[in-house]
């Protein structure tokens, strides 16, 4: 059914963006193609065109016609959107977020228990000549390669299901270390807790609480 629908979608007048086309063919994503998606940082609704009719986008500015609601990414998750989505699509956003660790913990509450998170962003490669145009764009405040993105997602309380690149679709994740764009698919761990050796814990609402400890001062 999914493969048939793929063909129908791709016959339409609007060409599906390559990274989205790549994402919905990933084994852990494919069963959720026609379920309810949340596009975080939806912008002008480019990706929402290819999501199910009950999917929505969130961005700083709303656009009701394009199913985009207003949400400041520093705010808490609206109660009416908690546990509401099968997939979070987060493309070209995480590199702009001022507090990415807290952000990834927070957005977990949008997801249903079996939901997944898809993050795609530019890959920063510091050795010349592999700095791709746009990677160091002036509004970017976070800079990832595939390894650091995976670790950042893992230590925010997710199980990584896929890590690779949509840039070289026929090469899978083998040459992802050279790609201009990277993508990680992950499943949230809702009972996630920091290691016992950490100086902080997460409460049930995803707030970071620092332990009362004597640090030798």
Secondary structure as UniProt FT lines:
FT   HELIX           2..10
FT   HELIX           18..23
FT   TURN            24..25
FT   HELIX           27..30
FT   TURN            31..34
FT   STRAND          37..40
FT   TURN            43..47
FT   HELIX           48..50
FT   TURN            53..54
FT   STRAND          56..59
FT   HELIX           64..66
FT   STRAND          68..70
FT   TURN            73..74
FT   HELIX           79..81
FT   TURN            82..83
FT   STRAND          85..91
FT   TURN            94..96
FT   TURN            98..99
FT   HELIX           100..107
FT   HELIX           108..110
FT   STRAND          111..123
FT   TURN            128..129
FT   TURN            133..136
FT   TURN            138..139
FT   HELIX           146..154
FT   TURN            155..157
FT   STRAND          158..164
FT   TURN            169..170
FT   TURN            172..175
FT   HELIX           176..178
FT   STRAND          181..188
FT   TURN            190..191
FT   TURN            196..197
FT   STRAND          200..202
FT   TURN            204..205
FT   STRAND          208..210
//
